[in-house]
Amino acid sequence: MSDHPQRSPVGAGFRVLPDGVPPIALKPACLNLRHKLMYVDERQQARGMVDDSSSTRIFFCACTHDSLGPDDQPVDARSCDPSRPCFRR
């Protein structure tokens, strides 16, 4: 284990991660893209940023409250991109 604690950007500052909590890598995404952990893990609460490292995470659209976006296409971290008419940055 490193002598230096891991830090994760949250809000205006940084918070030290407890031992055993894996760091996350947030990537830019549509402002309307959501998943459950965004409501319980404060590290994932940045709108317009998602951690797409999970292959089992279920995403939903904040506009439709469904797994399909306003364009009737599935939503996830990889397919919700600027090529879609509903994409918001």
C-alpha positions in Angstrom: 0.0 0.0 0.0 1.2 3.5 -0.8 2.2 6.0 1.9 0.1 8.6 0.1 -3.7 8.3 0.3 -5.7 8.2 -2.9 -7.6 11.3 -3.7 -10.7 11.7 -5.8 -12.1 15.0 -7.2 -15.5 15.8 -5.7 -17.3 19.1 -5.9 -15.0 22.0 -5.2 -12.4 20.0 -3.3 -10.8 16.6 -2.9 -11.7 13.8 -0.5 -9.5 11.0 0.7 -10.7 7.6 -0.3 -10.9 5.0 2.4 -8.7 1.9 2.0 -10.2 -0.6 -0.3 -12.4 1.8 -2.3 -11.3 1.7 -5.9 -10.7 5.0 -7.6 -13.0 5.9 -10.5 -12.3 7.4 -13.8 -15.0 9.9 -14.8 -15.4 10.7 -18.5 -17.4 13.4 -20.2 -21.0 12.3 -21.1 -24.4 13.6 -22.0 -25.8 15.8 -19.2 -29.0 13.6 -19.2 -27.2 10.3 -18.7 -27.8 8.7 -15.3 -27.2 5.5 -13.3 -28.0 4.4 -9.8 -24.6 5.0 -8.3 -24.9 8.7 -9.1 -27.4 8.9 -6.3 -25.4 7.0 -3.6 -21.7 7.5 -4.4 -20.7 11.1 -4.0 -17.7 10.5 -6.2 -20.1 9.9 -9.2 -22.4 12.8 -8.7 -20.8 15.1 -11.3 -23.5 15.8 -14.0 -22.1 15.3 -17.4 -19.4 12.9 -16.2 -19.7 9.1 -15.9 -17.6 6.2 -14.9 -18.0 3.7 -17.7 -15.8 1.0 -16.3 -18.6 -1.4 -15.4 -20.0 -3.8 -18.0 -23.1 -4.4 -16.0 -24.1 -0.9 -15.0 -27.6 0.1 -16.2 -27.9 3.6 -17.5 -31.1 5.7 -18.0 -32.0 9.0 -19.6 -33.1 11.9 -17.3 -35.4 13.1 -20.1 -37.3 9.9 -20.6 -36.6 8.2 -17.3 -36.0 5.1 -19.4 -33.2 3.0 -20.9 -34.1 4.6 -24.2 -33.4 8.3 -25.0 -35.8 10.8 -26.7 -34.6 9.4 -30.1 -35.8 5.9 -29.1 -32.2 4.5 -29.0 -30.6 2.8 -26.0 -28.6 5.0 -23.6 -25.2 4.2 -22.2 -21.8 5.9 -21.7 -20.5 4.9 -25.1 -23.6 5.5 -27.3 -24.7 8.8 -25.8 -22.5 11.1 -27.8 -22.7 14.3 -29.8 -23.9 12.4 -32.9 -27.3 12.0 -31.3 -29.9 14.9 -31.6 -30.7 14.7 -27.9 -27.1 14.9 -26.6 -26.6 17.8 -24.2 -23.2 19.1 -22.9 
